[in-house]
Amino acid sequence: MKEIKAPFKFTPLTKPSVFLAGSIEQGKAVQWQQKVVSYFKDEDVIILNPRRRDWDSTWKQDIKNPQFRDQVEWELHAMEEADVIAMYFDENTTSPITLLELGLYAQSDKIIVCCPKGFWRKGNVDIVCSRYKVKQVKTLDTLCIMVKHKLYRKF
C-alpha cells in the first residue's frame, strides 16, 4: 500500500486506487482515514488521503488563496482519478464538503458510503444513495471490506 496525502502529486496511477472522502472537521471527526489506511497496509493499492499534515485552519477559504485552492483542486483531481471513493460521514460533524462530494459522484459507480445513525443529514444521504444505487454500509469495518471487493472486481 502506498498512501499519498494532499498536496503531493500522484498521477499517473499505476495501481488500484481509493480516495478517502469524508468527515475531517479538525477535532470533531474520528481519524477514520487512519483505520482505512491500516486495513489496506498489506494490499497493492494507492490510498489518496486529503487529510494533510500541514493544514492551517486560518487559511482563507477563497479561490484566490493558493494553499486553499491547491487543496480543493487536489481533492477534485483525486476523486476523478481514483477507482473507488470510500465515503464516511462522522455523526459528530456536519461535513458539508462530503455532502457536496456525494452529490458530485453519486452517479459515478465509484462510491461506497458509510453514514452511521446519528449523522444530522442521514435521511438525505440515504435517499441519494437509494436513488442512484450507491452502495451503503453501516460500519467503517464493512466500508473497508466493501471497498476492497469493489477495487478487485475492477481489476
Secondary structure as UniProt FT lines:
FT   STRAND          2..5
FT   TURN            6..7
FT   STRAND          17..22
FT   TURN            25..28
FT   HELIX           32..39
FT   TURN            40..42
FT   STRAND          46..49
FT   TURN            53..54
FT   TURN            57..58
FT   TURN            63..64
FT   HELIX           66..81
FT   STRAND          84..88
FT   TURN            91..92
FT   HELIX           96..105
FT   TURN            106..109
FT   STRAND          111..114
FT   TURN            117..118
FT   TURN            120..121
FT   HELIX           122..131
FT   TURN            132..133
FT   STRAND          135..137
FT   HELIX           140..154
//
